[in-house]
Amino acid sequence: MSEETLTVRSLERAPIRTRESGNTHSAWRMEIDSAGGSGTITLVDATPPFYRGEGLFLGWAQEQLAETYQRLLAPDDEPPFEVMQLG
């Protein structure tokens, strides 16, 4: 899947429970749209941290999820928008 086809719809904090642990963990949930469908990649703040894929990303390996999440999280190469201060 090429990078151009993925668009981040939202990035938000969410509580997550796992089968392996009775604890609630914090996580970052990234909702992503593409021409092929939509899905989420969730970064769970556990020790060690791990990723979960849903929808389009269900069944992806940890390495694929991590690489895609980090690539989409990276800032654009464009310079930040600045308002000119006149006067």
N, C-alpha and C positions, 0 to 999 in steps of 0.2 A: 504494500500500500504506500503510495507516495505521500510526501509531506503536504503537498498542495491540496490534497483532498480532505484533510482533517482540519476542523474548525472547533476551537474551544468555545463552548456555549457558556459554561460557568465553572468556577473553582470555589468550593466552599468547605468549611469545617463541618465534620459530622461525627457523631458517636458511633462506634462500631463494636459489635460483639462477635467473637469467633468461637467456633466449636472447641478449639484447643484450650481456651482459657475461659474462666468464669467471669473475667474482668471486662469492663467496658474500656475501650481504647479510643483515643482521638485519632482522626484520620482526615486527610485532604481528599475530597471527592471531585474529580474533574469530569464534567459531562462534555462529550465530544460528538459532533455531527460530521457526517461525510456523505458522499454520493451513494455509498454502499450501505448506509444505515447509521444508527447512532448507538452509543454505548458509554460506559464510564470506566475510568481507571481510578482506583482508590489506593492511596498511599497510607498504610496503617502504621501509626507511630507506636510500634511495639519494639521489643528487643529480641532479635534484630528486626528492623523495619522490613515490611514486605508489601507487595502490590496485589490487588485483586482486579480482575477484569470482568465486566458484565456486558451483555448485549454483543456488540460487534467485537469486543475484546475477550469474550469468554473462551477459555481454553488456551490463551496465549501464555508462553513461558515467562517466568519472572524477568529474564533479561530483555525480552521484547517489550514488556509492559514498562520497565524502568527506562529503557531507551526512548520510547515514544513519549512517556510522561515528561521526562527531562527536556526533550526536544521541544515539546509544546509549551513548556513552562519558561523556556529561555526567552529573554527580551528580544524584541525586534531590533534589526540593525539600523532602523531609522533613528535619527536624533530626536530627543524628546521635544514635544511642542512647547514653545515658549512665547509668551505674550510680550510684545514690545512695550516698554514703559516710555511713554512720550510725555514731555513737559517737565 
